[in-house]
Amino acid sequence: MMSNKLLALLSALITFTLVFGGYTFLFANNKSQKLVSPLPESGILIKKSTNLKSISEVQISIAVEDALIGTKGIYGVVIKDLKTGETFTQNENRIFEAASLYKLWIMAETVKRLEEESLKHEQVLSGDIKDLNERFDIATEAAELQEGTVSMTVKEALDEMISISHNYAALLLSAKIRLSNVSKFLKNEGFTASKLGEPPVTNALETAQFLEKIYQKNLVSQKASEQMMNLLKKQEKNNKIPKYLPENVTIAHKTGEIGAFSHDAGIVFLEDRDYLIVILSESNDPRGAEERIAKISKNLYSVFNSE
């Protein structure tokens, strides 16, 4: 009898162990699955290089997210280590009004025409301000100038359109080269999200790709790319990406501001590690967004300069 009871007890114990053990195994598996998180809702993505020493994901994430704490705005971000190819993105495909970033496209088509010699640097461009406002559908209340004429050479227009974001320099060049040709240029280069129109639009990804083509000297041509890079290095609107960086750091960039939109896009040149930084923003506090862009840039400089 004792042996039968003992056998029954052992059988019950084995059954309990198998059932409970199975439950524990399943529970443990489910728990571990919950710890494997998908991409964050912010859309952050890191693509890592295994060839060279990489900036860590945590460092870049903190550099960006620290500056965006508490924001109610929307930011499209692309950060790329131009030495390793490592890329950080956030909302990179989100469409924003381009603001003055469209002047990058005007610059490229103009430089292309100069290389083809259908334009000359010393060629004089002139226009009646009222006619330019009407031609490019600039509302009276939005127009910087209402009457008179504006005149400058192609070289002057290029310089001022980029360095101080001179709107009438851009209008003179646009009238000369025709916006339809700029649209063709964008299409031919594969920029399908960047479009002229009312208003011009783009995203952080294509803006970054545009600048990287210039950096790699393969937008239009090597010579044209070098000319465009030199123009971008003359930028005088330095209240965002360059704001907290040392004065001796070379930065080639272009800003854009209109209404709720504030952008800056450029390349920071360090001794051993250049990096690309593009930040587009839409916010009910564009001045605050400017400061956030400047802080992201400051944080990133600390990360890249420490390597």
C-alpha positions as CSV (number, residue, x, y, z in Angstrom):
1,M,0.0,0.0,0.0
2,M,2.8,2.4,0.9
3,S,4.5,1.9,-2.4
4,N,1.3,2.6,-4.3
5,K,0.7,5.8,-2.3
6,L,4.3,6.8,-2.8
7,L,3.9,6.1,-6.5
8,A,0.8,8.2,-6.7
9,L,2.4,11.1,-4.8
10,L,5.4,11.0,-7.1
11,S,3.2,11.0,-10.1
12,A,1.2,14.0,-8.9
13,L,4.5,15.8,-8.1
14,I,5.8,15.2,-11.6
15,T,2.6,16.4,-13.2
16,F,2.6,19.6,-11.1
17,T,6.2,20.3,-11.9
18,L,5.6,19.9,-15.7
19,V,2.5,22.1,-15.7
20,F,4.0,24.8,-13.4
21,G,7.3,24.6,-15.2
22,G,5.6,25.0,-18.6
23,Y,3.7,27.9,-17.3
24,T,6.9,29.5,-15.9
25,F,8.6,29.0,-19.2
26,L,5.8,30.5,-21.2
27,F,5.6,33.5,-18.8
28,A,9.3,34.0,-19.0
29,N,9.2,34.0,-22.8
30,N,6.4,36.5,-22.9
31,K,8.1,38.8,-20.4
32,S,11.3,38.7,-22.5
33,Q,9.4,39.5,-25.7
34,K,8.0,42.7,-24.1
35,L,11.5,43.9,-23.4
36,V,12.4,43.9,-27.1
37,S,11.1,47.3,-28.1
38,P,10.2,48.4,-31.6
39,L,11.6,51.7,-33.0
40,P,10.6,54.6,-30.7
41,E,7.5,56.6,-31.7
42,S,9.7,59.5,-32.5
43,G,11.0,57.6,-35.5
44,I,14.6,57.5,-34.4
45,L,16.8,55.2,-36.4
46,I,20.5,54.5,-36.2
47,K,22.4,52.9,-39.0
48,K,25.8,51.7,-37.7
49,S,29.1,51.3,-39.5
50,T,31.3,48.4,-38.5
51,N,34.4,49.6,-40.4
52,L,35.5,52.5,-38.3
53,K,35.0,53.6,-34.7
54,S,31.4,54.7,-34.4
55,I,29.7,57.4,-32.4
56,S,27.4,55.5,-30.0
57,E,23.6,55.5,-30.5
58,V,23.1,56.6,-26.9
59,Q,25.4,59.7,-27.4
60,I,23.6,60.9,-30.5
61,S,20.2,60.1,-29.1
62,I,20.9,62.1,-25.9
63,A,22.4,65.0,-27.9
64,V,19.2,65.4,-29.9
65,E,16.6,64.4,-27.3
66,D,18.1,66.5,-24.6
67,A,17.5,69.6,-26.7
68,L,13.9,68.6,-27.5
69,I,12.7,68.0,-24.0
70,G,9.3,69.6,-23.5
71,T,8.9,70.7,-27.1
72,K,5.5,70.7,-28.7
73,G,7.0,71.3,-32.1
74,I,7.8,68.8,-34.8
75,Y,11.4,68.3,-35.9
76,G,12.8,66.5,-38.9
77,V,16.5,65.5,-38.2
78,V,19.3,63.8,-40.1
79,I,22.8,63.6,-38.5
80,K,25.5,61.8,-40.5
81,D,29.1,61.0,-39.7
82,L,30.7,61.6,-43.0
83,K,33.7,59.5,-42.0
84,T,31.9,56.3,-41.0
85,G,28.6,56.8,-42.8
86,E,26.7,56.3,-39.6
87,T,23.4,58.0,-39.9
88,F,20.8,59.1,-37.3
89,T,17.3,60.1,-38.4
90,Q,14.1,61.3,-36.8
91,N,11.0,62.2,-38.8
92,E,13.3,62.4,-41.9
93,N,10.5,61.9,-44.4
94,R,8.1,64.4,-42.8
95,I,7.3,67.2,-45.3
96,F,7.9,70.8,-44.2
97,E,7.6,74.1,-46.0
98,A,11.1,74.7,-47.3
99,A,11.3,78.4,-46.5
100,S,14.6,79.7,-47.8
101,L,16.1,76.2,-48.2
102,Y,14.6,76.4,-51.7
103,K,17.5,78.8,-52.5
104,L,19.8,75.7,-52.4
105,W,18.0,74.5,-55.5
106,I,18.2,77.9,-57.2
107,M,22.0,77.9,-56.4
108,A,22.5,74.5,-58.0
109,E,20.7,75.3,-61.2
110,T,22.4,78.7,-61.5
111,V,25.9,77.2,-61.0
112,K,25.0,74.5,-63.6
113,R,24.2,77.3,-66.1
114,L,27.4,79.1,-65.2
115,E,29.4,75.9,-66.0
116,E,27.5,75.5,-69.2
117,E,28.3,79.1,-70.0
118,S,24.7,80.0,-70.7
119,L,25.2,82.4,-67.8
120,K,28.2,84.6,-66.9
121,H,29.3,85.7,-63.4
122,E,29.4,89.4,-64.4
123,Q,26.1,89.3,-66.3
124,V,23.8,92.0,-64.8
125,L,20.3,91.0,-63.7
126,S,17.7,93.7,-63.2
127,G,14.0,93.7,-62.3
128,D,11.2,96.0,-61.4
129,I,10.3,95.2,-57.8
130,K,6.5,95.4,-58.4
131,D,6.8,93.1,-61.4
132,L,8.9,90.6,-59.4
133,N,6.4,90.6,-56.6
134,E,3.5,90.0,-59.0
135,R,5.4,87.4,-61.0
136,F,6.2,85.3,-58.0
137,D,2.9,85.9,-56.3
138,I,4.3,87.8,-53.3
139,A,1.5,89.4,-51.3
140,T,1.9,93.1,-50.7
141,E,2.0,92.7,-46.9
142,A,4.7,90.0,-47.2
143,A,6.9,91.9,-49.7
144,E,10.1,93.4,-48.3
145,L,10.1,96.0,-51.0
146,Q,7.1,97.6,-52.8
147,E,8.6,99.6,-55.6
148,G,11.7,100.6,-57.5
149,T,14.2,98.4,-59.2
150,V,16.8,95.8,-58.1
151,S,19.9,95.2,-60.0
152,M,23.0,93.0,-59.4
153,T,25.4,90.7,-61.2
154,V,24.8,86.9,-61.2
155,K,27.8,86.5,-58.9
156,E,26.4,89.1,-56.5
157,A,23.0,87.5,-56.6
158,L,24.4,84.1,-55.8
159,D,26.5,85.4,-53.0
160,E,23.7,87.4,-51.4
161,M,21.1,84.8,-51.9
162,I,23.1,82.3,-49.9
163,S,25.1,84.4,-47.4
164,I,22.3,86.7,-46.3
165,S,19.3,84.9,-47.9
166,H,18.5,87.9,-50.0
167,N,15.0,87.3,-51.3
168,Y,15.2,89.6,-54.4
169,A,18.6,88.1,-55.4
170,A,16.7,84.8,-55.4
171,L,13.9,86.2,-57.5
172,L,16.2,87.7,-60.0
173,L,18.0,84.4,-60.5
174,S,14.7,82.5,-60.6
175,A,13.4,84.8,-63.3
176,K,16.5,84.3,-65.3
177,I,16.9,80.5,-65.0
178,R,13.1,79.8,-64.8
179,L,11.6,77.7,-62.0
180,S,10.5,75.0,-64.5
181,N,14.2,74.3,-65.1
182,V,14.9,74.1,-61.3
183,S,12.0,71.5,-61.0
184,K,13.6,69.5,-63.8
185,F,17.0,69.6,-62.1
186,L,15.4,68.3,-58.8
187,K,13.7,65.5,-60.7
188,N,16.8,64.5,-62.6
189,E,18.8,64.4,-59.4
190,G,16.2,62.1,-57.8
191,F,14.8,64.6,-55.3
192,T,11.1,63.7,-55.5
193,A,9.9,65.1,-52.2
194,S,11.5,68.5,-52.8
195,K,9.2,70.6,-54.9
196,L,8.7,74.2,-55.9
197,G,5.2,75.5,-55.6
198,E,3.0,77.5,-53.3
199,P,4.8,76.9,-51.0
200,P,8.0,75.1,-51.8
201,V,8.4,71.9,-49.7
202,T,11.1,69.4,-48.7
203,N,12.1,67.0,-46.0
204,A,15.2,66.5,-43.9
205,L,16.3,63.4,-45.8
206,E,16.5,65.0,-49.2
207,T,18.0,68.2,-47.8
208,A,20.7,66.0,-46.3
209,Q,21.2,64.1,-49.5
210,F,21.5,67.4,-51.4
211,L,24.2,68.6,-49.1
212,E,26.1,65.3,-49.1
213,K,26.2,65.4,-52.9
214,I,27.9,68.7,-52.7
215,Y,30.3,67.4,-50.0
216,Q,31.1,64.4,-52.2
217,K,31.7,66.8,-55.1
218,N,29.1,65.1,-57.4
219,L,26.3,67.6,-57.6
220,V,26.5,69.0,-61.1
221,S,30.3,68.5,-61.2
222,Q,33.3,68.6,-59.0
223,K,34.0,72.2,-59.8
224,A,30.4,73.2,-59.4
225,S,30.2,71.4,-56.0
226,E,33.3,73.2,-54.8
227,Q,31.8,76.5,-55.8
228,M,28.5,75.7,-54.0
229,M,30.4,74.6,-50.9
230,N,32.4,77.9,-50.8
231,L,29.1,79.8,-51.1
232,L,27.6,77.9,-48.1
233,K,30.7,78.6,-46.0
234,K,30.0,82.3,-46.4
235,Q,26.7,82.1,-44.6
236,E,26.2,85.1,-42.3
237,K,23.0,84.0,-40.5
238,N,24.6,82.1,-37.7
239,N,22.0,82.0,-35.0
240,K,21.3,78.2,-35.2
241,I,23.9,75.5,-36.1
242,P,27.0,77.8,-35.5
243,K,25.6,79.7,-32.4
244,Y,27.4,77.8,-29.7
245,L,30.3,76.4,-31.7
246,P,33.8,77.8,-31.5
247,E,34.5,80.6,-34.0
248,N,37.3,78.7,-35.6
249,V,35.1,75.8,-36.7
250,T,34.2,75.9,-40.4
251,I,30.5,75.4,-41.2
252,A,28.8,75.4,-44.6
253,H,25.1,75.8,-44.1
254,K,21.8,77.4,-45.2
255,T,19.0,78.6,-43.0
256,G,15.3,79.0,-43.7
257,E,12.6,80.7,-41.8
258,I,8.9,81.5,-42.6
259,G,6.0,81.6,-40.2
260,A,6.0,78.5,-38.0
261,F,9.0,77.0,-39.8
262,S,12.6,77.4,-38.8
263,H,15.4,75.3,-40.4
264,D,19.1,75.0,-40.6
265,A,21.1,72.5,-42.7
266,G,24.8,72.2,-43.2
267,I,28.1,70.4,-42.7
268,V,30.5,70.9,-39.8
269,F,34.1,70.4,-40.6
270,L,36.4,69.0,-37.9
271,E,40.0,68.0,-38.2
272,D,39.4,64.3,-38.4
273,R,35.6,64.0,-38.6
274,D,33.2,66.0,-40.7
275,Y,29.5,65.6,-40.0
276,L,26.3,66.6,-41.6
277,I,23.4,68.1,-39.6
278,V,20.0,68.9,-40.9
279,I,17.2,70.1,-38.6
280,L,13.8,71.2,-40.0
281,S,11.1,72.4,-37.6
282,E,7.5,73.5,-37.3
283,S,6.5,75.1,-34.1
284,N,4.2,77.7,-32.6
285,D,7.4,79.2,-31.1
286,P,9.9,79.5,-34.0
287,R,12.3,81.5,-31.9
288,G,12.3,78.8,-29.3
289,A,12.9,76.3,-32.2
290,E,16.0,78.3,-33.2
291,E,17.4,77.9,-29.8
292,R,16.6,74.1,-29.8
293,I,18.4,73.8,-33.1
294,A,21.4,75.6,-31.7
295,K,21.4,73.4,-28.6
296,I,21.2,70.2,-30.7
297,S,24.2,71.5,-32.7
298,K,26.1,72.3,-29.5
299,N,25.5,68.8,-28.1
300,L,26.5,67.1,-31.3
301,Y,29.7,69.1,-31.5
302,S,30.6,67.8,-28.0
303,V,29.9,64.3,-29.1
304,F,31.8,64.4,-32.4
305,N,34.7,66.5,-31.1
306,S,35.3,64.1,-28.2
307,E,36.1,61.2,-30.5
